[in-house]
Amino acid sequence: MIDHVTLQVADVATSRRFYEAVLAPLGGHVAMADDFSVGFFGASPGSFWLIPAQRDEDRELHIAFAAADRAQVRAFHQAAVGIGAAVLHEPGLFPEYHESYYGAFVRDPDGHNVEAVCHEPE
């Protein structure tokens, strides 16, 4: 069900050291890192990301739910629009993540960034 979770943190390097230590016994390891973000992968599907906080006073949570196909991503989007959710990104490709990354992003009632994502080509 969960594809990935992203936390906004005050200091990525400090948080990276913490999560590297506490996730290692659980099989988690840094799989991707750049000047902006750090991605941890483990033995089971899904990933955990750290990024710099966008706002100090109100850090949003980002959670992505795995979709089996692009039709499910579109259905997620339609359901969110149907109940009045704010749309952050319409369903579409996000090649900056990878060539088959197809997602839709909305805000939940508390303002969190909620996504449905499919990693499979059409």
C-alpha positions as CSV (number, residue, x, y, z in Angstrom):
1,M,0.0,0.0,0.0
2,I,2.7,2.5,0.9
3,D,5.1,3.4,-1.9
4,H,7.1,6.0,-0.1
5,V,7.1,8.6,2.8
6,T,8.9,11.9,2.8
7,L,9.8,13.9,5.9
8,Q,10.8,17.6,5.8
9,V,13.6,18.1,8.2
10,A,15.6,21.0,9.6
11,D,19.0,19.6,8.7
12,V,19.2,16.8,6.2
13,A,22.8,15.7,7.2
14,T,21.9,15.5,10.9
15,S,18.7,13.5,10.1
16,R,20.6,11.3,7.7
17,R,23.0,10.3,10.5
18,F,20.1,9.5,12.8
19,Y,18.1,7.5,10.3
20,E,21.2,5.6,9.0
21,A,21.8,4.4,12.6
22,V,18.2,3.5,13.5
23,L,17.2,1.9,10.2
24,A,20.4,-0.2,9.8
25,P,19.2,-2.9,12.3
26,L,15.9,-3.0,10.3
27,G,17.7,-3.6,6.9
28,G,17.4,0.1,5.8
29,H,20.2,1.7,3.9
30,V,20.9,4.9,1.9
31,A,20.1,4.0,-1.7
32,M,20.1,7.5,-3.2
33,A,21.5,10.8,-2.1
34,D,22.2,14.2,-3.7
35,D,22.6,17.7,-2.5
36,F,18.9,18.0,-1.8
37,S,17.6,14.6,-0.6
38,V,18.4,11.2,0.9
39,G,16.5,8.1,0.1
40,F,16.5,4.9,2.2
41,F,15.5,1.5,0.9
42,G,15.0,-1.7,2.9
43,A,14.2,-5.3,2.5
44,S,10.5,-4.7,1.8
45,P,8.9,-2.5,-0.9
46,G,8.7,1.2,-0.3
47,S,11.1,3.9,0.5
48,F,11.7,6.7,3.0
49,W,13.0,10.1,2.1
50,L,14.5,13.2,3.9
51,I,14.3,16.6,2.3
52,P,14.9,20.1,3.6
53,A,12.0,21.7,5.4
54,Q,10.0,24.1,3.1
55,R,8.6,26.0,6.1
56,D,9.9,26.0,9.6
57,E,6.6,26.6,11.3
58,D,4.5,24.0,9.4
59,R,6.2,21.0,7.9
60,E,4.0,18.9,5.7
61,L,4.1,15.2,5.5
62,H,4.3,13.5,2.0
63,I,3.0,10.0,1.7
64,A,2.6,8.1,-1.6
65,F,0.3,5.2,-2.1
66,A,1.3,2.5,-4.7
67,A,-1.0,2.2,-7.7
68,A,-1.1,-0.9,-9.8
69,D,-1.5,1.0,-13.0
70,R,-2.0,4.5,-14.4
71,A,-5.8,4.1,-14.4
72,Q,-5.7,3.7,-10.6
73,V,-3.7,7.0,-10.4
74,R,-6.4,8.7,-12.4
75,A,-9.2,7.2,-10.3
76,F,-7.4,8.4,-7.1
77,H,-7.3,11.9,-8.6
78,Q,-11.0,11.8,-9.6
79,A,-12.0,10.6,-6.2
80,A,-10.0,13.4,-4.5
81,V,-11.5,16.1,-6.8
82,G,-14.9,14.6,-6.2
83,I,-14.7,15.3,-2.5
84,G,-13.2,18.7,-2.9
85,A,-9.5,18.1,-2.3
86,A,-7.0,20.7,-3.5
87,V,-5.0,19.4,-6.4
88,L,-1.2,19.9,-6.3
89,H,-0.4,18.1,-9.6
90,E,-2.8,16.5,-12.1
91,P,-2.1,12.9,-13.1
92,G,0.9,12.8,-15.3
93,L,4.5,11.7,-15.9
94,F,7.3,13.1,-13.7
95,P,10.5,12.1,-15.6
96,E,12.6,14.0,-13.1
97,Y,12.0,11.0,-10.8
98,H,12.3,8.4,-13.6
99,E,10.9,7.8,-17.1
100,S,7.9,5.8,-16.0
101,Y,7.0,7.7,-12.8
102,Y,3.2,8.5,-13.2
103,G,1.6,10.2,-10.3
104,A,-1.1,12.6,-9.0
105,F,-0.7,14.8,-5.9
106,V,-3.5,16.3,-3.7
107,R,-3.8,17.8,-0.3
108,D,-5.6,15.9,2.5
109,P,-7.9,17.8,4.9
110,D,-5.0,18.6,7.2
111,G,-2.9,20.0,4.3
112,H,-0.6,17.0,3.8
113,N,0.7,16.2,0.4
114,V,-0.8,12.8,-0.6
115,E,0.1,11.0,-3.8
116,A,-0.9,8.0,-5.9
117,V,2.0,6.7,-8.0
118,C,2.6,4.0,-10.6
119,H,6.1,3.1,-11.7
120,E,5.2,0.9,-14.6
121,P,5.2,2.1,-18.3
122,E,1.8,2.3,-19.9
